[in-house]
Amino acid sequence: MWRRRATKLFVETTTPSPSASPSASAWRNTRRQGQTGEPTTATAKATIRRTRTSTAQGLTITWLLPFAVVAAVAMMLNCLVVCQAARRAPPEPYYGRYIGDFTNFAHGIKGHIYAVDESTMFVKSFAYDGTGPDAFFWVGKTPRPSPDGYIIPYPEEYTGVDPPILQAHNKTDIILRLPMGKRIKDIRWLSVWCRRFTVDFGEVFIPPGLDIPKPRVLPEFKRLAHGLRSSNISVLDAKTFYIPNLHYDGAGPDAYFWVGNGSEPNIMGIKVPNEVGSLEPLRGYQGEDIEIQLPGSMTVYDIDWLAVWCVEYRHNFGHVYIPRDMDVPPALGQTKITPPWWYSPTTTTPRPVYSNCREILPNKLQVKWELQGEYLQIELFGRITEDQYMAFGLSGANGRAQMSQSDVVVAFYDTNARVFRAEDYFISDLSQCDGQRGACPDERIGARNDVHVLSGDRKNGVTSIRYKRLLQTNEVIYDSAIPIDREVSVIAAIGPLNARKEANAHSHTASDHNQEDIRINFSARNDHACKSSLYEVKDESGPRPWPTRKIEGVRKFRASIGPTGGKRGYTAITGVPSWGIAWYVNDLLIPEITVERGLNYEFIIEGGSDPAQPARYHPFYITDSPEGGLGQKIGLEARKQKAYAGVEYDEDGNAIPTSAGRYCEWEHQTIDRSAEIETFEEYVKTLVFKCEDGEPGYLNWTVPMNAPDQLYYQCFTHNNLGWKINVVDMGASGGSDGSRGLMVYVISTVFSLVATRLLLTGHVLA
């Protein structure tokens, strides 16, 4: 905070040169912020010297000054530690506000009770022998437990008219949610109560005035880029955020929910899974209400902000700060999203180096295997989406690829539970499982899942899942023995998951299942027929790119900001990734511009003029660099590119942008629909053009006669926003303006020669 305040004071007291634009002055000050330390220190030293020479009393005080400084620093450090400790989580483990322990009267009642939130209690290590004939968790507001109370249903998701009576428990952790909208402040005690004999087996009393943790309401997302906005965000518990009315155009190429520490979102953050537990780049949102949960053991007490962040281009689309004084409920599973610790984690067994690999489906599915005693360990690699599965196993008939009567493993990433799964399947018929026949998980037809997941991963569009199963299981009907003394026919497929997270029918094409007989000897070594990794396969699927637009014979341009057009636009045209926005010149997405040497061109710039908003600050300049972003470059990297217009240099040799104006942007009316729209002309109809208040910037550029044939218009502060400028000789562009310019140039040259000849003749005659 002090560093930011000092920087602000320095910027405010620095007087820009009269010729510099406001944005250029701000950029110059920003570049020099790191130089503000020395003058401040020198001033402080001068002040100390003056103090020392004032009076004898001043000398005495000054002699004590170092000790005072040391003491002050110590106090500040202590305050820092205390303040940090104050905003961190309560002592772990955190179960909420402690109420008390059960007092046991009968049947061995034990447990520690906590208030989780206004309507939820947590019983840690509950014990009960289970022999009571009609025992329930029982609450009321009478002075002591009595028949004048009501049941807290446990388990909460019971079926039937009445909740079941309590069973035996031995150190069980239990969540109790008060029914009928009741709150903890409405009750005075919790009891294990026998309803039939009106006997209190054990009790605990609620302390009066108990300070119960509550959800915390935060401001909305700060609106910086890509139409990101929301209503007020709530922290439901120590791990869960509720984000209502979320809007985001989905055009960021590598955007995620992102959390971390520091005064502003930065590259040192961590990805947070989206509302379905996926770590895929964020899709577009149109006013949706979602919940997201922090990963692993992280809690809101460990972070300073929640943002939507583009990892590839290191840009903040918007964020909200996390207060330091929160007292929110613990994350015990009482909220909608199930905590990951409810599920058994996969093992951390080191990944083996396989010598066996077969590519069953070209560019889509590979299988690697290794024989380990009585087990066969298999790892599947599939280019699948998160709503698809990959299946591999023994064919239903040896000598041909047959799905019917086959024994396969179906592997996938469960976006609901956020775990990798591998399920044992028996396919009795080529139909959906009805609980008895069809493509059924063994567990649905009364058998057992004999597959054990070891690990899983998903990156670059490839899902890998490693599992093992016994060569010979005890399932006679539904599991086939895996032979190791000969080759055996195998089958594989890729298809969609249904709502139950079970395998749906796949397409009957060669790319979705093997049609030819493929045989593997699972005891073999060095059976390695995979020519390359699936991670190296280029994704050739997707929409057809839009053709490059070209502008010739035009002398005046307007440059503003707009979306990149997904896979059809910027990346398809340039061959490099975008970060979601690009230059629109004369309302066209990164057109190729043709200019002529010796002619003058005017650019109206509307890319933003406030360096304090980096996501909306895009000074325009012309360079020989296909990447741009001169303002990010220093030293040798900066000297590798030459600026031809839009940049000046200060006395220290720092590049300063000169072509910046108000911010105007083509925004999505809803979400990015580029994937479904065939032409750019139709795509523009889904956008709306908006401008902030202020004046545009202007750039007048006369193309040098020695300019190279290829230049680029770019953004000074960011990489890869612009595209090509084709430089040709005067008159070569074929445009009407160029021809007229050539004619003017010829006439003026002839006139100049004639005038010079006449002047010379006059001097001779004289």
Secondary structure, 3 states (H helix, E strand, C coil): CHHHHHHHHHHHHCCCCCCCCHHHHHHHHHHCHHHCHHHHHHHHHHHHHHHHCCCHHHHHHHHHHHHHHHHHHHHHHHHHHHHHHHHCCCCCCCCCEEEEECEECCCCCEEEEEEEECCEEEEEEEEECCCCCCEEEEEECCCCCCCCCEEECCCCCCCCCCCCCCCCEEEEEEEEECCCCCCHHHCCEEEEEECCCCEEEEEEECCCCCCCCCCEECCCCCCCCCCCECCCCEECCCCEEEEEEEEECCCCCCEEEEEECCCCCCCCCEEECCCCCCCCCCCCEEEEEEEEECCCCCCHHHCCEEEEEECCCCEEEEEEECCCCCCCCCCCCCCCCCCHHHCCCCCCCCCCCCCEEEEEECCCEEEEEEEECCEEEEEEEECCCCCEEEEEEECCECCECCCCCEEEEEEEEECCCCEEEEEEEEECCCCECCCCCCEEEHHHHCCCCCCEEEEEEEECCEEEEEEEEECCCCCCCCCCCCCCCCCEEEEEEEEEECCCCCECCCCCCCCCECCCCEEECCCCCCCECCCCCHHHCCCCCCCCCCCCCEECCCCEEEEEEEECCHHHCHHHHHCCCCCCEEEEECCEECCEEEEECCCEEEEEEEECCCCCCHHHCCCEEEECCCCECHHHCCHHHHHCCCEEECEEECCCCCEEECCCCCEEEEEECCCCCHHHCCCHHHHHCCEEEEECCCCCEEEEEECCCCCCCEEEEEECCCECCCEEEEEECCCCCCCHHHHHHHHHHHHHHHHHHHHHHHHHHHHHHC
